[in-house]
Amino acid sequence: MSNNSDSAVGHAHHFTDMDQQREASTLGMWTFLVTEIMFFGGLFVAYALYRSMYPEAFAEASLRLNLLLGAINTGVLICSSLTMVLAVRDAQSGKVKGLVRYLIATIVLGSAFLVIKAFEYSHKIHEHLIPGSSFQFAGPFGQQAEMFFSLYFMMTGLHAIHMIIGIGVLSVLLYQAKRGRFTAEYYSPIDVAGLYWHFVDVVWIYLFPLLYLVSRH
Amino acid sequence: MSQHVIPQKVYYLVFVTLILLTLVTVDVAFYNFGFLNIYIAMGIATVKATIVALYFMHLRYNPRLTWLFAGAGILWLFIMFVLTIADYITR
């Protein structure tokens, strides 16, 4: 521990000052997000290849997705990004009450996204669109459509897992914020969780047109 | 630098832009531009992703080192796309 009498709460002794500590944690999170880009990137490459191989099947299969629910979910996620960034802003200004309120709002909106997603998934189960032995798709593109739905479930599933982890992280931060862990000087966990949350939003920004808007014209 | 508190107005403006671009991308998908549809959709998505990164993720107010890291992510993603697809289309 630092013996400096003026060292701020949350200041780790191996950093010169709080600014340097904040920069280090931000950069660390961006490094993690770069690995996340590559993690999701593999699925996006697979999507690009299979879509170029089976354009008609992807067009037909995509029409089976619920555009309204997908669009609503995009809106819900953008709202949650707004509340998240306002949570970070209140943390920067040391407004604990606002921070707590915006964290709750973000958790609620994130959960709403997952509930809507669950409705979509259950619909797909009823329509026998889960890839596997029970998969049914009328028309000449059955097997190729199955590939679309494999990618749909892997991409949205991986995204949903990230949402669940994000909600878990925010819940812990909410508990800590209520107990007064964060100040205007020390709020890096909120900042870094915000970066993660916005990244997951960005992934959805690409998933939505790729999966739901293939061939609406 | 990271203590920089950005006016709320900026965040609301970004939010409204993101919602509007979502509506535009849905609307534009109903018109047939042939092979251009996918490029329009990806273009709008990239504009949205960029303003999320610049304002919500504070990239604009971050040191250039953070820019370098974010850029490295995009560069490596680009390499993965180009090499994989180049392999497939030349088989």
Interface residues (C-beta under 8 A of the other chain):
Chain A: D19 R22 E23 T26 L27 W30 T31 L33 V34 I37 M38 G41 G42 F44 V45 A48 L49 L67 A71 T74 G75 I78 C79 S81 L82 M84 V85 L86 R89 Q92 S93 D191 G194 L195 H198 F199 D201 V202 I205 Y206 F208 P209 L210 L213 R216 H217
Chain B: M1 S2 Q3 V5 I6 Q8 Y11 Y12 V14 F15 L18 I19 T22 T25 V26 A29 F30 Y31 N32 F33 N37 A41 M42 I44 A45 K48 A49 V52 A53 Y55 F56 M57 N62 P63 L65 T66 F69 A70 A72 G73 I74 W76 L77 M80 F81 T84 I85 Y88
